Amino acid sequence: MPRIVACGSRGSAYSDFCTAVANGQPALLLVDSEAPVAAQHQRGNDKGQWMPWAHLAQRQGDGWTKANGADDKDCHLMVQCMESWLLADRQTLQTFFNPGFNANALPVPSRPIEGIDKDTLYQALKAATANCKTQAEYGKGEHSFKLLARIDPQKVTAAAGWAERFVAEVKSRMGA
């Protein structure tokens, strides 16, 4: 079974990934894209041909190069941030934050979740949870991992191509 290592900042995750690859350890890097991924980096339906390293190399604030021995199948993006995945399972959000959760404050369900910018998403989650009675207003540190453990992965992969790509790679490496 794979294990998940939360590395802290995105820079720490990248550094830890590069160290693991340099030490010959099998590793996958999963980070927020932080911005829209350019069309040339995710062309076509063959997600195995998508180029996350090109996005990370060109994104201002990253400028990351692919670790020696790594390839694009080793790098995965949560577009544009992890919270996008939460929108794929609104029922779990409702159940977790009720009573007082305002689903109408979230972007409309027909809007592709990977196209929602980070600031809009954080503001929407804050507004949706502002009047919750049993949970505090959404906070990444307080709620993100609890919610990730609860959301339906099938809903996430159906709504997010980058999530589908990540899950497919994990399954492939596990021989599933």
C-alpha positions as CSV (number, residue, x, y, z in Angstrom):
1,M,0.0,0.0,0.0
2,P,1.2,3.5,-0.7
3,R,1.6,5.9,2.2
4,I,0.8,9.5,2.2
5,V,3.3,12.0,3.6
6,A,2.0,15.5,4.3
7,C,5.1,17.6,3.8
8,G,3.9,21.0,4.9
9,S,4.4,23.7,2.4
10,R,4.4,23.1,-1.4
11,G,8.1,23.8,-1.5
12,S,8.8,21.2,1.2
13,A,6.7,18.7,-0.7
14,Y,8.7,19.3,-3.9
15,S,12.0,19.1,-1.9
16,D,10.9,15.9,-0.2
17,F,9.8,14.4,-3.6
18,C,13.2,15.2,-5.2
19,T,15.0,13.7,-2.2
20,A,12.9,10.5,-2.5
21,V,13.6,10.2,-6.2
22,A,17.3,10.8,-5.7
23,N,17.3,8.0,-3.1
24,G,15.7,5.6,-5.5
25,Q,12.4,5.6,-3.7
26,P,9.1,5.4,-5.6
27,A,7.3,8.6,-5.1
28,L,4.4,10.8,-6.4
29,L,4.2,14.5,-6.0
30,L,0.6,15.9,-5.4
31,V,0.4,19.6,-5.1
32,D,-2.1,22.4,-5.8
33,S,-1.6,23.9,-9.2
34,E,-2.3,27.3,-7.6
35,A,-3.4,28.7,-11.0
36,P,-5.2,27.5,-14.1
37,V,-3.2,24.9,-16.0
38,A,-2.5,26.2,-19.6
39,A,-4.3,24.3,-22.3
40,Q,-1.0,23.2,-23.9
41,H,-0.1,21.3,-20.7
42,Q,-3.3,19.3,-20.6
43,R,-4.2,18.7,-24.3
44,G,-6.5,15.9,-25.3
45,N,-8.3,13.1,-23.4
46,D,-5.2,11.1,-22.8
47,K,-4.4,12.3,-19.3
48,G,-1.2,10.3,-19.4
49,Q,0.1,12.8,-21.8
50,W,-0.6,15.9,-19.6
51,M,2.4,17.9,-18.5
52,P,2.3,19.0,-14.9
53,W,6.0,19.6,-14.8
54,A,5.7,22.2,-17.6
55,H,3.0,24.0,-15.5
56,L,5.2,24.0,-12.4
57,A,8.2,25.1,-14.3
58,Q,6.4,28.1,-15.8
59,R,4.3,29.1,-12.8
60,Q,5.5,32.2,-11.2
61,G,6.5,31.3,-7.6
62,D,7.5,27.8,-8.5
63,G,9.9,27.5,-11.4
64,W,10.4,23.9,-10.5
65,T,12.3,21.5,-12.6
66,K,11.6,17.8,-12.9
67,A,13.8,15.8,-10.6
68,N,16.4,13.6,-12.3
69,G,14.7,10.2,-12.9
70,A,11.2,11.6,-12.6
71,D,8.6,12.0,-15.4
72,D,5.2,13.5,-15.8
73,K,3.4,10.4,-14.4
74,D,5.2,11.1,-11.1
75,C,3.6,14.6,-10.7
76,H,0.0,15.4,-10.0
77,L,-2.0,18.6,-9.6
78,M,-5.0,19.5,-7.6
79,V,-6.5,22.1,-9.8
80,Q,-6.6,24.8,-8.7
81,C,-6.5,23.8,-5.1
82,M,-7.4,20.8,-3.0
83,E,-10.7,22.4,-1.9
84,S,-11.9,22.1,-5.5
85,W,-12.2,18.4,-4.8
86,L,-14.6,19.1,-1.9
87,L,-17.1,20.7,-4.3
88,A,-17.5,17.4,-6.1
89,D,-19.3,16.0,-3.1
90,R,-21.6,18.7,-1.9
91,Q,-23.7,16.2,0.1
92,T,-20.7,15.4,2.3
93,L,-20.1,19.1,2.8
94,Q,-23.7,19.6,3.8
95,T,-23.7,16.7,6.2
96,F,-20.4,17.6,7.8
97,F,-21.2,21.3,8.3
98,N,-25.0,21.1,9.1
99,P,-26.9,22.8,10.6
100,G,-26.5,26.2,9.1
101,F,-24.6,25.2,6.0
102,N,-25.5,27.5,3.0
103,A,-24.9,25.4,-0.1
104,N,-26.2,28.4,-2.2
105,A,-23.0,30.3,-1.3
106,L,-21.0,27.8,-3.3
107,P,-20.3,28.1,-7.0
108,V,-23.2,26.6,-9.1
109,P,-22.9,22.8,-9.4
110,S,-22.7,23.1,-13.2
111,R,-19.5,25.1,-13.0
112,P,-16.4,22.9,-13.7
113,I,-14.6,22.6,-10.3
114,E,-11.1,22.8,-11.8
115,G,-11.9,26.2,-13.3
116,I,-12.7,27.9,-10.0
117,D,-9.9,30.1,-8.8
118,K,-8.5,29.6,-5.3
119,D,-9.7,32.9,-3.8
120,T,-13.3,32.5,-5.1
121,L,-13.3,29.0,-3.7
122,Y,-12.1,30.0,-0.2
123,Q,-14.5,32.9,-0.1
124,A,-17.4,30.6,-1.1
125,L,-16.5,28.0,1.6
126,K,-16.2,30.7,4.2
127,A,-19.6,32.1,3.2
128,A,-21.2,28.7,3.1
129,T,-20.0,27.8,6.6
130,A,-20.3,31.2,8.3
131,N,-23.5,30.3,10.1
132,C,-22.9,26.6,10.9
133,K,-23.9,25.7,14.4
134,T,-21.7,22.6,15.2
135,Q,-18.6,23.4,13.1
136,A,-16.4,26.4,12.8
137,E,-16.2,28.4,9.6
138,Y,-14.2,26.4,7.0
139,G,-10.5,26.4,7.8
140,K,-7.9,24.5,5.7
141,G,-6.0,23.3,8.8
142,E,-9.1,22.4,10.8
143,H,-11.3,20.8,8.1
144,S,-9.4,19.8,4.9
145,F,-8.1,16.4,5.9
146,K,-11.3,15.5,7.7
147,L,-13.3,16.3,4.6
148,L,-10.9,14.6,2.2
149,A,-11.4,11.4,4.2
150,R,-15.1,11.6,3.8
151,I,-15.7,12.8,0.3
152,D,-16.6,10.2,-2.4
153,P,-13.6,9.6,-4.6
154,Q,-15.8,8.5,-7.5
155,K,-17.5,11.9,-7.4
156,V,-14.2,13.6,-7.4
157,T,-12.7,11.7,-10.3
158,A,-15.9,12.2,-12.3
159,A,-15.7,16.0,-11.7
160,A,-11.9,16.6,-12.0
161,G,-9.7,15.3,-14.7
162,W,-6.5,15.8,-12.7
163,A,-7.9,13.8,-9.8
164,E,-8.9,11.0,-12.2
165,R,-5.3,11.1,-13.6
166,F,-3.9,10.9,-10.0
167,V,-6.1,8.0,-8.9
168,A,-5.4,6.1,-12.1
169,E,-1.7,6.4,-11.6
170,V,-1.9,5.2,-7.9
171,K,-4.0,2.2,-9.0
172,S,-1.6,1.4,-11.8
173,R,1.3,1.4,-9.4
174,M,-0.6,-0.8,-7.0
175,G,-1.3,-3.2,-9.8
176,A,-5.0,-2.6,-9.6
